[in-house]
Structure formats: C-alpha cells, structure tokens
Amino acid sequence: MVWVMAVVAAAKGINSLVQGNKQAKAAKKAGRESAAIIREQTAEAVRRAERQQKYVMGETTAGIAASGIHMSGSAKSYRDSMYEEMERNIAWTQRAGDMQAQQALKQGGYAASAAKAQGISGAIGAAGSIAEIMYGAGGVTGGSGTTTTGGSGSFDSSGFNQGLWGMNLRGGK
C-alpha cells in the first residue's frame, strides 16, 4: 500500500511540473500576443497622426499663401513650430506604444515565472509526501508499525526512535 501511495504522490509531482510548464508557455504566448496587438494599434495611431499632420500642414500652408503673406518671418515660424509639435506628438505616440508592448512582454514573463514556480512548488510538496509515506512520518508505516532504514536509524508509527549506533533520541529507554 505504501508504494501505491508513493507512486500517486510522484505522479502528482510530475503532473504539477508539467502543468506549470504548460501554464508558463501559455503566459508567455499571451504576453507576446498582447505586445503584438499593442504594436499594431500604435502603428495605426502613428499612421493616422502622420496623415493628420500632412493635412493640417497643407491647410496651414494654403491658408498662409491665400492670405498673400510670404512664407517668411512669423508665418514660417508658426508653421515650423506647429510641424515640430506634431512630430513630437507622433514620436511620443510611438515611444508610448513601444513601452506598453515591452510591459506586456514583461508581464507575460512574470506570469510564466510564477507558473513555473507553482509547478516546482507542487513537485516539492509531492516529494515531501513521498518522504512522509516512505519513512512513516505522521503514523504512516509499511504495516508492521516499524520501518527501518538500512541500519542507520529506525522509525515507528510515532516517529523517529533511534539515531545512528542505536542512540535513543527520545530521552527514554
């Protein structure tokens, strides 16, 4: 019966590792997909901003020309400063989108690390269960009430009795 319990605990540990790895892969994939969507949205926002910039700059240039003002002095300065501000806005939109995409990738990585850690934790717990089952801790024994460990110590249904060379570790007889 002890071996059956140990095999079940081992299977739980292996399953925990496998599930942790599956979840980690899924988390990384989700992070990559989120980053790709953010990049697409950013590219579209930049494209629209550039199109709007061309339209506004064309309208401004046409308005200045229609008014009979030469493209110099304050009119040129106004047009140039408007162009620079639009360029800064486009650059910021691109930078913000890149930062959001990087954050999505990082979050996917963090979620993957957490999933792997959870899988490892489950496997360690299963290893502890195997040790408990095999060495009779907590009253689980092979059925005879005493399980020996090859002469280096002994256990019974109440726990560790003797250490190396037969030393009594409980303080009694």
N, C-alpha and C positions, 0 to 999 in steps of 0.2 A: 504494500500500500504506500509505503514511504516513497518508493521510486516513482510511482504514478504521480504522486503529488509534486515531486521534484521535476518530472517531465512537464507537467502542466505549468508549473512556475517558470521553467525555462522557455516554454512556448510563449507565455505571456511576455517575457522579457524580449524575445526575438520579435514578437508582434509589435511591441512598443517601439523598438528601434525602427522597424520597417515603416510603421505609421508615422513616426516622427520625420523620417526622411521623405515620405510622400508629402506630408504637410509642408515641409521645408521647400520642396520643389514647387509646390503649388503657390506658396507665398512669394517666392522669387519670380515666378511666372506672372503672378498678379501685379507685382511691382513693375516688371518690365512692360506689361500691357498698359498700366496706368501712365507710365512715363511716355509711352508711345502716343497715347491719346492726348496728353498734355502737349507734347511736341507738335502734333497735328493742329491742335487748337491754337497754339502760339504762332505757327506758320501762317495759319489763316488770318489771325489778328494782325500780323505784320503785313501780310499782303493787302488787306483792306486799308490799313493805315497808310501804306505807301500809295495806294490808289487815291485815297482821300487827299493825301499830300499833293499829288500831281494835279488833282482837280483844283484844290484851293490855290496852289501856286499859279496855275494857269489863269484862274479867275482874277487873282490879285494883279498879275502882270497885265492882263487885258484891261482891268479897271484903271490901272495907272496909265496905260497907253491911251485909253479912251478919254481920259481927262486932259490929255495934252501935256502932262507932266513928263519931263525926260526922266529916264531910269537912272537917276543920279541923286546924290545927297540923301535927304531924309526918306524919300520914297524907296530908294535902293536899300538903305539901311533897314527900313521897316520890313521890306520883302525878305532880305537876308536873315534878319533876326527871326522872322516867322518860320523860315525854312529850317534854321538851326534848331529851333524849339521843336518842330515836328520831327526832325532827325533824332533829337534826344528822346522824344516820346517813343519813337519806333525802336530805338536801341534799348530803352528801358523795358518795353514790352517783350523783346527778345530775351533780355537778361532774366527778367522775372519768370518767363516760361521755362528757361533752362534751369533755373534754381528749383522751380516746382518739380520738374522732371527728375532732377537729381534727388530731391527729397523723396519722391515716390519710389525710386530705386533703393534708397537707404531704408525706407520703411519696409519694403519687401525683404531686404536683407536682415533687418532686425526681427521681423516675423519668422523668417526662416531659421535664424539662430535660436529663437525661443522654441520653435517646434522641435528642432534637433535636441535642445537641452531637455525638453519634456520627454522625448523618446529615450534619451540616455538615463534620465531620472527614473523612468519606468523600468528600464532594464536593470538599473542598480537595485531598485526595490525588489525586482524579481530575484536577483542574485541573493539579496538578503533573505528572501523567503526560502530559497533553496538551502541556504546555510542553516536557517532555522529548522527546516524539515530534516535535513541530513544529520544535524548534530543534536537534535532533540531539545532545543531551547523551547521554553514555554510549555513543556509537558508533552511534546510530540516526540515519540520514540519509535523504534522499529518493532515494537510489540512486546519485547521482553522486559521493558522497564529500564534497561541499561543499554547504552550504546558505547562501545569502546572505540578508541581512535588509534589503533595500532600500537598500544602500549605507552603512548606519551601522556595519557590522561584519561579520565573517564567521565561520562555523563550519565545521569539518570533522569527520571521524569521531573525532578525538581531542579535540575540544572547541573552546573559543574561541581564535581565532587573532589577529584584528585588532580594535582598537577603532575609535573614530571617527577619521577622517582618515588611516586606514591605519597607525596606530601599532602596532608589534609588541608584543604583551603577553606573549610567552613568553620574552623575553630573547635570542632567537637572531636569525637572519636573517629 
